Amino acid sequence: MLEKFIVEGDELPQWMRTSFVDANGEIYLACGAVGNEMSVSLCMAHDGVTMVRDGGHAYAPVTWLAREYPRHADEVRKIAEIVRTWATRAPAVVS
């Protein structure tokens, strides 16, 4: 089971403002947030990492993103903490 969260706003496309939380608490963010979406997706597939697909876009686990893209690790972790906070007190879709 996945919970989907969408941040309000119009500065970024909705898919970039979307995240997911699985039953184990793993947070998934848009692959396009750290680089070329296709390249990131291919790297995930090569590593055998579970991805979430939604609306034609791929979402990667935060733990994998932070490890594989250290340049973005701090930002990814900050976003994950915000999503984690929402997940503990918010309805399934935040928008």
N, C-alpha and C positions, 0 to 999 in steps of 0.2 A: 504494500500500500504506500502510495506517495501522496504527500500534501504539496500543493502548488501555492506559491506566493508570488504576487505581482506588486511591485512598487509603483505607486502613483507617479505620474509625471509624463512629460512629452519630450524631454531632452534626448532620450534614447528610445530606440524602438522597443516595443513591449517585450519581445523575446529576450532582449538584453536585460530587462528589468524583472525577468522571471527566474525563480529558483524553485527547487524541490527539496523536500526532506523525506527520507525513507524511514521505514519502521525501526531501523537501528540508529537513527539520528544523524545519518550521513547526509550532508548537504551537497546539492548539485548546482553548479553555476554554469552559465552559458560558456561554451568553449571559445566563442568569439571574443570573450572578455580578455583573453590572454594572448591571442594571436589569430592566425588564419584558422577559421573554423574547420575547414577540411583537413588541414595538417594536424591540428590538435586531435580531431576525431580519428585519424589514421594512427597516430601515436597511441591513443587509448586502445584501439583495436589490436595493435601490435603487442601491447602490454597485457592484453586480456582483461582490461578494466571495464567494469559494467558502466554503461552510459544510459542516460535517459534521452529519449527522442520525443520532441513535442513541436508541432507546427513546422516541421521541416528543419528543425535546429537540434543540435546535440548539446547535452549538458553533462559535465564531468564532475566527479566527486572532488570536493575541496581538498581532501588529504592528498590526492594524486596531483591536482593542479599546483598546490603549494610546493610539492616535492619536485615536480618536473619543470616548473616555471618559477624558479626562486626569485627572479626579478619582480614578480607580481605577488609573491607569497604574503607579504604584509597586508596588501589590499584585499587579497582573497580571504585571509583570516578575519579581517575586520568585517567584511561583508557577511561572512559565515556567522560571526557572533551576532550580528543584527538579525539575521534570518533565524538563528537558534532562539533568540529572545522572542521573536514573533511566534515561532512554532509552539512555544510553551504557553502562550496566552491568547492566540488569535484564531479566528475561524480559518478554514482550509484555504480560502483565497483572500488575500489582502490587496485591495485596490482602491 
